Amino acid sequence: MSNQAPRESNDRLNAPSELVHAPRSPILFGFALALVGVLSPLAVRAAAPANATRTNSLPLYELKISPTEWTKLQRNPGSDERHPATFIAGGKEYSVGVRYRGDWARTWPKKPLKIFFEKGKEFEGNEVLNLNSCWRDPAFVREHLAYHVYAACGVPSSRTRMVRLHLNGQFYGLFVEVEQPEKGFLKRTNLKGAAVYKANSPAQRSDARDLGNESSFRAHWEKETRQAEDYRDLQTFCRALATATNVNEFFTTHVDLDEYINYQAATALVQNWDCFNKNHFMLRDTLGSKKWLMVPWDLDRTFGDHWHGHFDEAQLPLRIGTSALPGPTGWNRLYDKFFNEPALRARFLDRLETVLQKEFTREKLFPILDQWESELRADVALDRRRWPNRGAGNFHQGIEELKRYIDERRAYLLREIKAQRGK
């Protein structure tokens, strides 16, 4: 457990020239990856047969895709064009479209996949399947664990599970499956009919700012549901936020405050610094409360994963993501107003302290990590042979690093809560 004092003066946080250089379009990194020897997955490097020895019962998926379509996909990984394939699970076959997903992750040797099912022929109620690669993560389960923590804090969150994927009859990799926030998700979380907006701005402007006219909101947010409707609800919300003089009244009127506080508490626990102007959804409970809430997305840069590339950072301050301390890509207008309002900040600190004591503990999380390590060990070994990553290190050491983060983050946040209450 760390005994260091809080590092709000950390030069990594106070150096804007460094913060803006988070790896978004890493040409040099992509070139370095090429040096590890990236081969076509149809010519599998050290290929494990489809019936390779397994010691667990992970869900098994298979993709069958023609060499021609796979080559097209490989040649343009940045494209969102879907390529026809067959998806097989539980003895059933589905006609699907496949593409890569993500931004930086599309430059990795092992890329995340997005699989689209035909309307009316969904897989387990899902129209879309997200398979994230975990290639950078020494522990393989950061994203899986982060969604677990959000859910434990009461946040409507995507379900996740680790799955084994075969490609054309051969082992392709170990992935984390992440539920898409679509109709099934909304029904499960009692948000049926909600308007869902994905923070998807190429210019990193999906930060609850007032963008002006509706066309600007269309350019920086992607509407996932109720697509026949306009963007005026989001436009109205962001304009009301920008002009609010009574912040308490704004949040009471427009925001599902309990849900939002849960979201921010979980964000602090897992140290999710990559969500201030991307990697989240804004939801309006259109058929219910009419209020807004946030849903997490793309949680791979959590649990100590720092924008400089190391995995042992546990002391990012609670105010990161505000105008006073922007993250590497910017700050969030909604969180800034929330955190700087004393009464709201006090409620946040109370909730954070509660989940620190009840959910973010050794007793709750270490047994989960031990179980996952046992279940995944054999498949991680296969994956690392299939997709080498010298920087990822040893799987067991990666799990131990996660445990150290939990101890150190707990200690730091307890100090932060005390310091914030003293202001």
Residue pairs with C-beta under 8 A, 6 or more apart in sequence:
1 407
1 408
1 411
2 314
2 315
2 407
2 408
2 411
2 412
3 411
4 315
5 415
6 315
6 317
6 412
6 415
6 416
6 419
7 13
7 315
7 317
8 317
8 319
8 325
10 315
12 18
12 306
12 308
13 19
13 316
13 317
13 320
13 325
18 308
19 307
19 326
19 327
19 328
20 328
20 329
21 328
22 274
22 307
22 328
22 329
23 29
23 104
23 307
23 309
24 103
24 104
24 329
25 104
26 104
26 107
29 107
30 107
33 107
33 108
33 109
36 109
36 388
36 389
36 390
37 45
37 388
38 109
39 45
40 70
40 71
40 74
41 70
41 74
41 167
41 172
42 67
42 70
42 167
42 168
44 167
44 170
44 171
44 172
44 386
45 386
46 385
46 386
47 170
47 171
47 386
48 170
48 171
48 382
48 385
48 386
49 170
49 171
50 62
50 166
50 169
50 170
50 171
52 171
52 382
53 378
54 164
54 378
54 379
55 377
55 378
56 375
56 376
56 378
56 379
58 162
58 163
58 164
58 174
58 375
58 376
58 379
59 89
59 161
59 163
59 164
59 177
60 89
60 163
60 164
60 166
61 87
61 88
61 89
61 131
61 163
61 164
61 165
61 166
62 87
62 88
62 89
62 165
62 166
62 167
62 169
63 85
63 86
63 87
63 88
63 96
63 98
63 115
63 165
63 166
63 167
63 168
63 172
64 85
64 86
64 88
64 168
64 169
65 73
65 83
65 84
65 85
65 86
65 98
65 167
65 168
66 84
69 83
69 84
69 85
70 83
72 81
72 83
73 83
73 98
73 99
73 100
77 100
77 106
77 107
77 111
78 100
78 106
79 99
80 99
81 99
82 97
82 98
82 99
82 116
83 97
83 98
83 99
84 95
84 96
84 97
84 98
85 96
85 97
85 98
85 115
86 93
86 94
86 95
86 96
87 93
87 94
87 95
87 96
87 115
87 117
87 123
87 129
88 94
89 123
94 117
94 118
94 121
94 123
95 118
95 121
96 115
96 116
96 117
96 118
97 115
97 116
98 113
98 114
98 115
98 116
99 113
99 114
99 116
100 106
100 111
100 112
100 113
100 114
101 112
101 113
101 114
101 130
101 132
102 111
102 112
102 132
102 298
105 111
105 112
105 132
105 133
105 135
105 300
106 112
108 133
108 135
108 136
109 135
109 387
109 389
110 133
110 135
110 173
110 383
110 386
110 387
111 133
112 130
112 131
112 132
112 133
112 175
113 129
113 130
113 131
113 133
113 165
113 175
114 128
114 129
114 130
114 131
115 128
115 129
115 131
116 127
116 128
117 123
117 126
117 127
117 128
117 129
119 127
123 129
125 184
126 179
126 180
126 182
126 184
127 180
127 182
127 183
127 184
128 180
128 182
129 177
129 180
130 177
130 178
130 179
130 180
131 163
131 165
131 175
131 176
131 177
131 178
132 143
132 175
132 176
132 177
132 178
132 298
132 300
133 173
133 175
133 387
134 140
134 141
134 142
134 143
134 174
134 175
134 176
134 300
134 383
135 387
135 389
135 392
136 300
136 305
136 389
136 391
136 392
137 143
137 300
137 305
137 392
137 398
138 311
138 392
138 393
138 394
138 395
138 397
138 398
138 401
139 303
139 395
139 398
139 399
139 401
139 402
140 162
140 174
140 376
140 380
140 383
140 395
140 398
141 162
141 176
141 369
141 372
141 376
141 399
141 402
142 299
142 300
142 302
142 303
142 305
142 402
143 160
143 176
143 178
143 298
143 299
143 300
143 302
144 160
144 161
144 162
144 176
144 372
145 270
145 303
145 365
145 368
145 369
145 402
146 270
146 272
146 296
146 299
146 302
146 303
147 157
147 158
147 159
147 160
147 178
147 296
147 299
148 160
148 368
149 266
149 269
149 270
149 359
149 360
149 365
150 157
150 263
150 266
150 270
150 296
150 299
151 157
152 266
152 355
152 359
152 364
153 262
153 263
153 265
153 266
153 269
153 355
153 359
154 258
154 259
154 262
155 259
155 262
155 263
155 266
155 295
155 296
156 185
156 189
156 191
156 259
156 283
156 293
156 295
157 295
157 296
158 178
158 179
158 180
158 181
158 185
158 295
158 296
158 297
159 178
159 179
160 176
160 177
160 178
160 179
161 176
161 177
162 174
162 175
162 176
162 177
162 372
162 375
162 376
162 379
163 174
163 175
163 176
163 177
164 171
164 173
164 174
164 175
164 379
165 172
165 173
165 174
165 175
166 172
171 382
171 386
172 386
173 383
173 386
173 387
174 376
174 379
174 380
174 382
174 383
179 185
181 196
181 224
181 281
181 283
181 295
181 297
182 196
182 224
182 225
183 192
183 225
185 191
186 192
186 193
186 194
186 196
186 225
190 288
191 283
191 285
191 288
192 287
193 225
193 226
193 286
193 287
193 288
194 225
194 283
194 284
194 285
194 286
194 287
194 288
195 223
195 225
195 226
195 229
195 233
195 234
195 283
195 284
195 286
196 223
196 224
196 225
196 226
196 281
196 282
196 283
196 295
197 221
197 222
197 223
197 224
197 231
197 234
197 281
197 282
197 283
198 206
198 221
198 222
198 223
198 224
198 281
198 297
199 206
199 207
199 221
199 277
199 278
199 279
199 280
199 281
199 282
199 297
200 206
200 220
200 221
200 222
200 278
201 219
201 220
201 221
201 277
201 278
202 220
203 220
204 277
204 278
204 329
204 330
205 211
205 220
205 277
206 220
206 221
206 277
206 278
207 276
207 277
207 330
207 331
207 332
207 333
207 334
208 237
208 238
208 241
208 282
208 332
208 333
208 334
209 238
209 242
209 333
210 238
210 239
210 241
210 242
210 243
211 217
211 219
211 220
211 235
211 238
213 235
214 230
214 231
214 232
214 235
217 231
217 234
217 235
217 238
218 231
221 231
221 234
221 282
223 229
223 231
224 281
226 286
233 284
233 286
234 282
234 284
237 254
237 282
237 284
237 292
238 333
240 250
240 254
241 250
241 254
241 333
241 334
241 337
242 333
244 250
244 337
247 337
247 338
247 340
247 341
247 344
248 341
248 343
248 344
250 337
251 257
251 260
251 337
251 338
251 341
251 344
254 291
254 292
255 291
255 292
255 293
255 334
256 285
256 289
256 291
256 292
256 293
257 344
257 347
259 293
259 294
260 292
260 293
260 294
260 338
261 347
261 348
261 351
262 351
263 293
263 294
263 295
263 296
264 335
264 338
264 348
264 352
265 348
265 351
265 352
265 355
266 272
266 296
266 355
267 275
267 296
268 318
268 352
268 413
269 352
269 355
269 356
269 359
269 360
269 409
269 413
270 299
270 302
270 303
271 302
271 303
271 304
271 313
271 314
271 316
271 409
272 279
272 296
272 299
272 301
272 302
273 301
273 307
273 316
273 320
273 321
273 327
273 328
274 298
274 301
274 302
274 307
274 327
274 328
274 329
275 296
275 297
275 321
275 332
276 321
276 326
276 327
276 329
276 330
276 331
276 332
276 335
277 329
277 330
277 331
277 332
278 298
278 329
279 296
279 297
279 298
279 299
280 294
280 295
280 296
280 297
281 294
281 295
281 297
282 292
282 293
282 294
283 292
283 293
283 294
283 295
284 290
284 291
284 292
285 291
285 292
285 293
301 307
303 311
303 402
303 405
303 406
304 310
304 311
304 312
304 313
304 314
304 401
304 402
304 405
304 409
305 311
305 313
306 312
306 313
307 327
307 328
311 398
311 401
311 405
312 401
312 404
312 405
314 404
314 405
314 408
314 409
314 412
315 408
315 409
315 412
317 325
317 416
318 339
318 352
318 413
318 416
318 420
319 325
319 339
320 326
320 327
321 327
321 331
321 332
321 335
321 336
322 331
322 332
322 335
322 336
322 339
322 340
323 331
323 336
325 331
338 344
338 345
338 348
339 345
339 348
345 420
346 421
349 417
349 420
349 421
352 413
352 417
353 414
353 417
356 410
356 413
356 414
356 417
358 364
360 406
360 409
360 410
361 410
362 403
362 406
362 407
365 403
365 406
366 403
366 406
369 399
369 402
369 403
370 399
372 399
373 395
373 396
373 399
376 395
377 395
380 395
381 395
384 392
384 395
392 398
